[in-house]
Amino acid sequence: MPKAAPWFAGAAAIVLADQLVKWVALSQLRPGEPVAVTGFFNLVLVFNRGAAFSFLADAPGWQRPFFIAVALIAAAIVSWLLWRYPARRLLCAGLALILGGALGNLWDRVAYGHVIDFLDFHAMGWHWPAFNIADSAISVGAGLLIAESFLRKD
C-alpha cells in the first residue's frame, strides 16, 4: 500500500478540489442562470441526474442507485489496479484522476441525488453539455490510459 499511497492521495486531492469548487458554485450561482465569463465560456449551475451528457437524466429514478453501484464497482477496480501497479506512472496517473473524478461525482449522487455541473463552453450558439472538475479529471484520466496503452510495449 505505501507505494500506491501517492496515487490515492492524488485521487483524494481531486475529490477535495471538486467538492470545494462545487460548494462555491452552489453558493454563488442560481440554477439555470448563466454567468458570462468570456465570449465562449459561462458558469451555469445545472443538476444532472443522469450520466455523461445527461444520459438517462429523464429516467424515472432507477438511475441513481444504478450509477452509485457503477461508481462503487469502478472505484474498487481502479483502487485494485493502483495497488497492483503503483510503479506504472502514466497508468496510475490516469487511474488516480478517474478515481478522484468518480468519487467526486459519487459524493454528489449520494449527498444530493444528482451531480452538480457548472462549466459551460459554447460557440456559435452551440453549447457543450455543462460539466465539472470531476468530469474533467475522468476525461483527462481516460486520455492518459489511452496514451499509456499506445506507449507501453508489453
Secondary structure as UniProt FT lines:
FT   TURN            2..4
FT   HELIX           5..28
FT   STRAND          35..36
FT   STRAND          41..48
FT   HELIX           52..54
FT   TURN            55..58
FT   HELIX           63..84
FT   TURN            86..87
FT   HELIX           89..112
FT   STRAND          115..123
FT   TURN            124..125
FT   STRAND          126..127
FT   HELIX           133..151
//
